Amino acid sequence: MAFIRKKRSLLLTCSLAFGFLASCSAPSNVEKAIDEQILHFGLGAEPQHLDPHLATSVAAHNILSALVEGLIGEDPKTLKPVPGVAERWNVSDDKKTYTFYFRKNAKWHNGDPVTAHDFVYSYRRILNPSLGAQYASMLHVLKNAKEFHSGAKTWEKANVGVLAIDDLTLELVLENKTPYFLELLNHYSWFPVHPPTIEKFGAFEQIGTPWTKPGNFVGNGPFSLSGHRINSVIEVQANPHYWDANQTKLSGIRFYPIETSDTEERAFRTGFLHVTQSVSSDRIEYLQSKHPEWIHSEPYLGTYYYRFNVKMPPFDDLRVRKALSLSVNRKLLVEKVLKGGQQPAYCFTPPDTGGFTAKEGYSYNPEEAKVLLASYLKEKGLLTLPPIELNYNTSEAHKKVAEALQAMWKTTLGIEIQLLNMEWKVFLSSISKGDYSLARAGWIGDYVDANTFLHLWRSNDGNNLTGWSNRAYDQSLSLAEQSLTPQERFTHFQKCEDLLAQEIPILPLYFYVHVSLRHPTVQGWYPTLLDHHPYKHVYLEGKITE
């Protein structure tokens, strides 16, 4: 496996190197882009899936938001809901029934009309327990959706709150009043799939069919999939059937899966990329000083954390989890290692998320950590813990964080941490199977509400993956969903945060900022809390300078 990862890395490096060298003797991508209107985008890791019902990553979102459109869209500056497939909608007085009225000129990439029946089919597919969609719980706000997803009843008998009144009218009924519901609809789990294509490839409940390949993929967004070379480039081109095609100025986008920030920066400097996904912490101060027109540090609704596998020794014991937590100097981590303006995380939900700010539950206390670990070791008859593997996906930034914590835990507790670097898809597979002891993770909000963070740790949620389950936590989340006032919701959210800090199935480390490089010719791109940038508003304009 190590050889395979090295080979793939070498192929990608050679491919990029060829592009960089070519740019020395011919106009670069950035130089040609003004006339071509092709955006060259550093993607980070290659996404595991381009199926909106199976996708689980920011990289997948960045591509799928070009290829598929949901019921509503996003304002490019504020991300407030704007018309998408639905040109308008009504909300009932009790805020539980939403009626969406489709535009007549909404079409799939092959020219088929987009109908309300397509959305019914799509929601039934992602909630189908046989598909095993990790994000299916996003649709549990729909009336009886959770019951159907559990397999307790058929779609018809469950009477899920999804109804196509006619071809152009869709009714969605919620279990409870959900103040962030419209924002929720911009997550790819709510995106439609083209029923004839899904049926053609037998993909209704089967994973890994070729329906997402170029030539097969049928979406309804402003761009269509025109090429995909694994670990090299994903290409999309403007879709002439899109209802708002006149607004779309870009003729195409090229997404490059480049996992290392140093390689991304070299690609940016040679004019190979317009936008990078990250910047090495070692380069931030230099770039801010020498090229302030390139580097951008923007608010980002996300938490970087580590998962404990609470079913696997030694992390099945709270004393060990708490000892590791108390040994982490988060302030030192963000100031001396990351250096990008990140904030230390002493709770899981970022401050002021939808108005909710959690109390600090985690702390730094190395002396207490030593006492807890000593108690565990004495009970188990051990002198020290066996070496612990820490899994992280390929990234220089992840490596630096892992090395910093490795040193902290060695110095304070005498624990040997073995770092295991894994390719993104292999990493995701191992985590989903529970084949890990300790692993890095990150969560970017799907909408601006604390529920997008706290729902992760509900028992049996597809994104939990820690083995941790707590009935009181589940009850507090349910009560938050049923609350009538924001303050009542926040009280229940705080109980969830308290339980996380008491039982420590996860180790919050810091709250994100998004540090990236962006060429000045990229227009229509605004800082947003979720780092969403609706592509139909993006274009390339300006003077190319050295």
N, C-alpha and C positions, 0 to 999 in steps of 0.2 A: 504493500500500500504506500509506503514511503517513497518507493521508486516511482510509482504512478504519479504521486503528487509532484515529485521533482520534475518528471517528464512534462507534465501539463504546464508547470510553472515555466520550464525552459521554452516550450512551444509558444506560450503567451509572450514571454520576454523577447524571443526572436521575432515574433510577429510585430510587436510594438517597435522593436529596434528598426525593423525594415521600414516601418512607417516614419519613424523619426529621421532616418537617413534619407529617405526619399524627399522629406520636406526640406532638406538642405539644398537640393538641386531643382526643386519644383515648388510652386506655390503651396503653402501649408493648408491644412484643412480650414484653419481660421481665416486665412487670406482668401480662399475660394468661397467661403461660406456667405459672404455678403451677397454675391451674385446667385449662388446656389440655394441659399436659405436652408442649409442643412446644419442642425445643431449637433455638435459632437460632445457627448455626455459621459463623464466617468461614473460608472455604475456601482463600483465596489464589487461585491461577490456576485457570481453567476446565480440567478434565482433558481430555486429548486423546481418551481412549477410556473408556467404561464397560464394555468387554469385558475380563474379568479376564485373558484370554490375550494382550491387546494393550496393556493399561495399563502405564504406566512412571513414575508420579508418586505423591508422597505424597498429593496431592489425590485421586487416583483411589482410593488405599487407603482414605482416610477415608470415601468413599462406598461402595465395594464391601464393606467390612467390615460395613456395615449390611445390604446386600442379599444377600450370599452367605456361606455357612458351609462350611468345609472339614471334613476328617476330625476335626480336634480344634479346641478353642477355647483361650482364654487366661485365666488368672487375672487379674482386674482390677488387682491390686496388684503381683504378681510376674511376670506374663506366663508363668508356668510352664504347660505343657500340661495342659488339662483336657478332658473328653469334649465332643465336638461331634456331628457326624453319627455318628461311631463312639462307642458308649457304653463300649467297652473295647478293649484291644489286647494282643497278646502279642509278645515279641521273642525270636528264637532265641538260642541260646547263643553263636553266633559274631557276634551283633549285626548280621547282614546281612539277615534276613528278618523283616518286620513283618506281623502279621496283624491286621486291623481288623474288628471285629464291629459292624455297623450297628444302630442302634435302629430298631424297627419303626414308630415314629411320626414319623420324619423325613420331611418332605414338601416338595415344591416349592410355590411360591406358588399354583399352580393346583390343588393337592390331590394331584398325582401323587406316589407314593412315591419317595423317593431311594434308589437302588440302587447296588450295587458296579459294575454295568455302566455307570452314568452316569459314574463316575470313570474307568473304562477308556477310554471314549469321549473324555472331557475331556483325559486325558493324551496320548492319541493325537493329538488335535487340536492342542494347543500344540506338540507335538514334530514335527508335520507340517512339513517344510521349505517347503512351498508357502505356508504361512500367514505365514512370516517373523516369528514372534514374537520380540521382542527379549529376552524373559526365558526363552526355552525352555531355556537352559543351566542354569537352576535345577533342572531335572529330570534333568540328566546324572548325578546320583548313582544313578539307577536303572540296573540292569544292562542293558547294551546300548542304553540310550537315546541315547547320543551317536552310535552307529553308525547308528541309524534316522534321527536328526535330520540327519545329514550327507547323507542320501539314498542311502547305499551299499546299503541293503537295505530290503525291504518290512517292514511291521510284523510280519507272521507269520514271515518268515525271520530277522529280527533277534532274535526271541524276547525282546522287552523285558520287564523284570521287573515286569510288572503283570498280575495275574490275578484275575478275578472267580470265586471258588470257587463261590459261589451268589449269589442276590440280595442277601444281607445279610452277605457275607464277602468282603473284599478282601485280597489278598496282594501286598505290595510287596517286591521283592528288590533289594538294593543292590549296586553294584560293589565298594564297600569299606565297612568300618565307618565310620559317619558320626556323630560324637558329638552333633551339633546337628540331627539329622534331624527329630525331632518338632517343634522350633521352626521348622524350614524349612517345615513344612506349613501354617503360618499366613500364608504369603505368598500374595498373590492369584493368582500363577502356578499354584498347586496347587489353586485353587478349582474346583469343578465348574461346568459349563454344562449347561443342560437340552437333551438331545439332540433331542427333537421340535421345539423352537424353533429351534435351530441349523439343522436340516434344512429347516424351513419357509421360512427366509429365505436359504437357500443360503450360510450363513456358516461352513461347516466350514473353508474355506480362502480365503474372500473377505472382504476388509476393507471396512468402510463400509456394510454392510447395516443396515437399520433395526431389527434385533432388539433393540438396546439402548434403544429409545425407550419412553416410558411407554405402557402398553397392550400392548406386545410383550415387554418384559423379564420373564423368568421366572427368579427366583432361589430360594434356599432359606433365606435368612437371617431375622433377626428383624424386618426391615422390607422393604416392597416399594416399587418406584418408582412414584410417583403423579403426578409432574410434572417437567418439565425445560424451562426457558426459557434458551436459550444466553446466557451472560454476565449472567444475572440471578439465577436460583435453581434449585436441584435439590431436589425435595421427595420425602420417603419417609414412609410411614405404617406403623404396626404391622401385622405379618403374623399373622392369626389362625391360620394353618396351621402356624406355627413350633412345633416340639416343646416348646420351653421358653417359650411365650407368656405363661404365668403369671408368669414372672420379669421380663418386659419391662414397665417402668413408663411409659416415654415413649410417647405416642400418635403422635409423628412427629418428624422432624428437617428443618430447612430449611438447606441448604448454600448460602452466598452467595459466588460467585467475585469477591472484592474484592482486587485486586492491590496496592494501595497501603496502607501501614500507617497513614498519616494518615487516610485515608478509613475504615479499619477502626476507628480509635480514636473518630472522630466517631460512627460507627454504634453503638459500644459505649456511649458516653456518653449517647446519646439513648434507650437501651434497645432499640435495634434488634437488637443481637447479645448473646448470652451469652458467647461465646468468640471471641477473635481469633486469627489465625494468626501475627501478628507485632506488634512494637512498634518504632516509629522510635527509632533510637539517640539522637536529640536529646531524646526524651521520657522516657527510662528513669529518669534521676536525679530528675526532677520527680515522676514517678508513684510511684517508690519512697518519696519523701518525703511526698507528699500523699495517696496512695491505696495504701498497702501491701496493703490487702485485695483489690485488683484485680490487681496485677501479680505474675506468677510467673516466676521464672527457674529452670529445671529441667534436670538432666542430659539430654543428647540424643546418641545414638550416631551422629555424622555428621561429615563432613569437607567443608569448602568449598574448592574448588580451581579452577584454570583448566586447560583442555585446550589443547595445542598440536596443530595439524595437521602432523604430521611429514613429510607428503608434499608440503607446499606451502612454497616459499621465503618467508621466510628460515629457517623452522623445520625445514627438512630438514637443517639443520646444527646439531650439538650445541652448538657454541660460542655460537650466538645464544640457544638455549634456556637454557643455563647462565648466560649473562650476565644475562638477564632474571630468572632465579631468584635469583641472588646480589645483585641490586639491590633486592629486596623486604625491607623492614624489617617483619617480621610482628609484632614486639612493639609497634611504634608503631601498626600498623594496628588491633590489638585494643584497645589502651588509649586511643587518641585518636579513632578513627573509630567503632568498633563499640560499645564501652563497656558490653557486656552480660554480661561474665564469660567471653567466649570465650578459648580458649587458642591461642597461635601453633602452627602445625603444621610441624614439621621432619621429618616422615615422613608417610605416607598413612593408616595405620591408627591410630585413636584409642588412647590409652594404656589398657592393661589390658582389651583387648577379648577376652573369653573366656580371660583369663589371659595374653595375649600383649601385650608392650610392645616396640615396635620401637626400635632405636637411632636417634638423630638423624642423618639423612643429608643434609638440606638446611641451608644456612647463609646468613648475611648477610655479604657481603664485596664492597662496591662497587668497591674497587680492582682486585681480580681480575676483576670483571665488565668493567671498562673495558679491561683487557688482552685478554680474550677477544674482545670486540666489535671492537677495533682489529685483531686478527689476521684476523678474518673480512673486515672491510672492505678491508684491504690486499690480501688474496688476490683479492677480487672487483673491485678497482679502484674502490671507492666511497668517497665522503667521509662519507656517512651512510646509514642505512637509509631506504628509501621509507616513507611513512606506513603504519602497520599498523592494520587494523580489529580492534576488540575487540567481539565480540557478547555481549550479555546480554539476558535477558528482563526485561520491564517490572517494576520494583521499585525503590523509593527506596533500599532497602538495597544492592541490586546496583549501583546507580548510584554510591553513595558509595564502595563498595569500588573500583569501576572508576576513579573520579576520583582516588582516593588512589594507586593503582598508576600511573595515567597521569602523575601528578606525579612519583612516584619515578623512573620510567623516563626522563622528560624531564630531570630534574635530574641523574641519575647518568650516563645514556648518551646524552642528546640525541635520544632516539627520539620521534617524533610518533605518538601513539596516538589513533586516531579512534574514538570510542565510538558503537556502533550498537545502539540500543534496539529490541527486537523483541517483538511479541505472542507469548505463550507457545507457541501452536501453530505459528506461523511459525518461531520460534526452534528448536523441536524438529525441524521438518522440515529446516531448513538444516543443523543439526548431523548428523542422521542421513544426509544426502546427502554429508557432507564438504565442504559449501559454506561454509567458514569458514577463518580463519587462526588466530585465538585466541578462545577463548570461555569464559565462566564456567560452572561446573558445581557440583553438590553431590551428595553421596551419603550417604543415611541407611541405616544397617545394616538388613538384612532379618531378621537374627537375630544373636544375640550371639556371634559368632565372627569371627576375622580373615579367614576365607575370604570372608565377604560383601563385604569391601573388595578383597581381592587378586585375586579371580577376575575382576574387571572388566577387567584388563589382559592376560588370556590372549589369545593370537592368535585372531582371528576371533570373539571374544565379542561378542554383540549390543550390549553397552553400551560397548565399547572406543572406537570412533569416532575414534581419534587417528591411525590408519594405522600405529601402532607394533606391532611383532611381535618377539619374542625367544624363541628356542628354549630357552635356559637357564632363562628365566622360566617357560615352560610346563612344563618338566621339574621344576622345583622345586615348582610347584603340584601336579603329579601325585604326586610323592614325598610331599608333605604329606598328600594324600588317602589314601595307602597306609600312612602311619606308624602304628605301634602304640602310641606313647606321646605325651603332650602335648609333652614336651621335644623329641622328634624332629620333631614337626609345627612347633614354633616355630622350630627351626633352619632349616627349609626356608622358612618365612614370612619370616624375616630375610633370606635370600638374595634373595627377591622384592623386599623393601624396598630392599636394597642396589642391585639392578639399576635400580629406578625412580629412585633418587637419582643413579645414574651416568649414565643415558641421558635422564632428564627428559622423558618424553612428557607429563607433567602437572606442575602447579605447586601443591602443597598450600599453603594459606594459613592456615586456622585450623580448630580443632575447635569444633563447634557447642555452644551451650546453646540451649534453647528458651525464649525470652522472649515471653510472651503475656499478654493480659488475660482474666480469667475472673470471671464474676459469682459472688458468694458463695452464690447459691441453687442453683448447680450442684453436685449431690451424686453420690457414687459415682465421682468422677473423681480418679485418683491419679497422682502423678508416676511415669512409667516411662521406662526408658532408650530405648525405641523410640517413645515418644509414642503408644502404642496405648491406647485406652480403650474396651473392649468396651461397646457402647451398651446392651445389655440390663441392665447394672448401673447405668446413669446415670439420675438422676431430678432433679426440680426441687422444692426445698422451702426454706422460710425466709421471713423478713420482707423486704419490699422497702423500702429506705431511700433517701433522697435522696443 
